[in-house]
């Protein structure tokens, strides 16, 4: 299957890439890989199943060809040809160009609307665009207590001589959505339409450990160390582990960019313009 995906990636013209490559091939592949093992797929929790339904509808309504997904989840043997990297660069540039169109927009609601239109027009986007589409889908269904979130790489550094522990944190470059599905008990449900995930926070953290394969955890550890000890000069990883025992884990950093007024407008706009998002 991966070689088939790669052949499409190399030969299909970018003008029709989002229509042919993603909808006919990549989307089916992602559905198989992510949803068959999805925690919510067989969940007895009706709220979690509904959340999963919404994130699936988001993927169907806003299919996106993702440069980060293509780079990290294709077999490494596919990366030997220059054309592969050329098309990845082209795709990255389209996503950067798309983001620049909303970068200086002061009104968050307008920025979301522009992003949704850009996604539909270009068919490209990474985890940030997926999160924007997913929050819009949640709002359309009346689940307005949702916000973007980042993964945090958290490391406990234990001094081997003194036993003293210092904790450092560093954000991982991945955006997703957290919500309470309007239950008012804290945003304890993680939704990620890029990764194909709907789960409670604790189970989502287990799933996200797979994402760490995409990142250089040694570099993340070094940056977490710098934050913990307020270091301006970046040390080598080997020097750190010589002095400290390290214990890493993942956490979540929420950040909300929408006001109540923005959410109300987004709810109305998404419901009227993308009825297929409605459960």
N, C-alpha and C positions, 0 to 999 in steps of 0.2 A: 504493500500500500504506500509506503514511504517513497519508493522509487516512482510510482505513478504520480504522487503529489509533486515530486521534484520535476518530472517531465513537464507537467502542466506549468509549473512555476517558470521553467526556462522558455517554453515555446509560445505561451499565450500572450497576445498583445495586451499591454497595460490598459488600453482603452476599454477592454472588456474583461479585465482580470477579475474584478469584483463580482461580475455577473456569472462568469463561467467557472473560474477556478474555485472560488469560495463556495458558492451556492451548490454546485454540482459535485464537488470533490471534497474540499477542505471542511466544509460545514458538516457533512456526513461523517467524516473521519473524527472531527472533534466531538460530535455527539456520541460516537461509539466509545472513544477513549475516555471522555470525561463523565458521561451520564450513566453508563452501565455500572460504574463503581461509585456513583455519587451517593453520599450518605443519605440524602433526602429522597433518593429514588424509591426506596422501600420503607421510608419512615412512616411510623404510625401517627406522627404528629401532623394533624391537618394543616396547621399554620405553616410548618416547614415545607410541606408539599405545595402549598399555595405560593410560598416564596420561591420555590424551585420552578413552579409553573411560570411565574413572572419573569425569572431570569432566562428561561428558555424562550419565552415569547420575545424578550429583548434581543436575543441572538438572532431570532428569525426575522424580526422587524428591521434590525440594524446589522446585517451581515457585514463583517469587516475583515479585510485581509490585514493581518498584523505582522509587522516586520519582526517584532520580538518573539512572537510565537514561531514564525518561520525559522528564525535563527536558532532558537534554543531547543526546539522539539523535532527538528529534522535530523536524520542520521548524519553523523560527522563525515561519512564518505561522500555525502552529496555536496560538500563544500569545497571540492577541489577545482571546480571550474570558475574562471573569472566571471562568466556571465551570471553565475549565482550571486556573487557579491555585487556586481553592477546593478542587478535588479533590486537587491536589498537596499543599496544606497539610494536608488531611485525612489523606492517605497518609503524609506525614512525621510527623504526630502519632501515627499508629498504630505506626510504626516506633520512634519515641522511647519510646512507652509500653511497647512490647515489650522494649526494651533496659533500661528501668528495673527490670523484673522480675528481671533477673539482675545488676544493677549492684553490689549489696552482697553477692553470694554469694561467700563465701570459698573454697568448694570448686570448683575449675575444672571438674572432671568434671560436677558437678551443674549448674553454670552452662551447660555445653554441652548437657546433656540438656534443660534448661528451654528453651534457645534452639531446639533442634530441634523440640520440641513446639509452641512458639509459632509457628514458621515453618509447620508443618503445619496449625495451627489457623487462622492469619490469612492465610497466602498472601502475606505482604509481607516485604520485606527488601532491604537494599542490599548493598554489597560485603562488609561485615563479616559479615553473616548468611550470605552465600554461602561465605565462607572457613571459617566454623564448620562448615557442612554438608559442605564438601569435605574438611576434615581428618578429619571423622567417617567419610566414605566411604573415604578412604585407610586409616584405621585398620581399618575393617571388612575391607578386602582385605589386611591384614597389612603395609601400608607405613606403619610407625610413625614414621619419621624425617622428619616434616613439621612445618612451623611457619608461623605467620602472618608476613607481611612488608608493609612499606610501601615505596612509591616515594620516593626521595630526589631532590630537585632540587638538583643540584650545579653551582656556578658558579665558574669561575676568573676572578678580577679582575686584570687586568694594568694596572699604572700606566703611563699613556701617556708619562710623563716619565722615570721611573726604570727601567721594564721589570720591576719586582718583581711577583711573582704571589702573590696571597692567595686561598685557596679557602674558599668558604662553602657550607653545606648547609642545606636546609630540607625537612621532610617534606611530600610531596604527600598529600592526603586520599584515598588509595585503598589498600584492603587486598586482599591475595591470598595465595597459598600457595606455598612453595618446599619441595622435597623432593629426595632423592637416590634415591628408589624402592629404598631399602635396599641401595644399592651401596657405601656407605661412602666415597664420593669427594667429599663436599661436596654441599650442596643446590644442584645446578646445573640443576634442572628447575623451571620456573615454571608453576603451574596457576592458572587464574582462571575459575571457572564463571560469574562475573558478566559478564566480557568475552568468554567463549567462547574461552579460550586455553590451549594446552598447548605449551610450547616450551622450548628451552634458554635460559639466561639472556641470552646475547648477542642471540639472535633476538627474545626477548620484549621487550628494551629497544627494539628497532626498532618493534615493534608498539605499544608503550606511548607512542610519540611521538604517536600519534593521540589518546591520552587528554589530552595537554596542551592540546588545543583546548578542553577543558572548563574550563580554569583560566586565570586571569589571570597570565601568565608574568612580566609586569612586577612584579606584587606579589610573586611567588615570588622574583624576582631581588632585590628590595629586602630581603626578610626574610633571604635568604641572605647579602646584604651585611652586614646587622646582626649576624648570627651570626659572620661572618668577622672583622669589625673590632670586635666587642663594643660595638656602638653601642646606646645606650638610646633616643636620639631617632631617629625614623624619617625618613630623607631622601627627597626626591623622586627618582623613577627618572631623570629628565632630568639631575639633578645627578650621579648616579652614572656614567652613560654619557659624560658630559662629561669625566670624569677617568680613567675606566677603559675598557679594551676588555674585553668580557665574552664568555665562552665557556661556555655551559651544556651539561650532559649529565645523563643519568639514572643512578641507582644504586639499590641495594636495601638496606633496613634490616630485618633479621630481628628478630623478638621472639617468644619462646616463652612461653606461659602455661600449659603443661601439664607436670606431673611424669611420671615413668615410671609411677607408680601410676595417675595420671589416664588416661594413654594406654592402659594395660592394661584399665582399666574401660571406657573409651570404645570400645575395640576389641570387647569382648564385647557391650556394649550395642547398638552400631550393627549388628553382625553379626546379632544375634538379632531386633532390632526392624525393621530395614530390609534384608531379604534381597535386594531388587532392586538394591541398591548393589553386590552382589558380581559381579565379572567372571567 
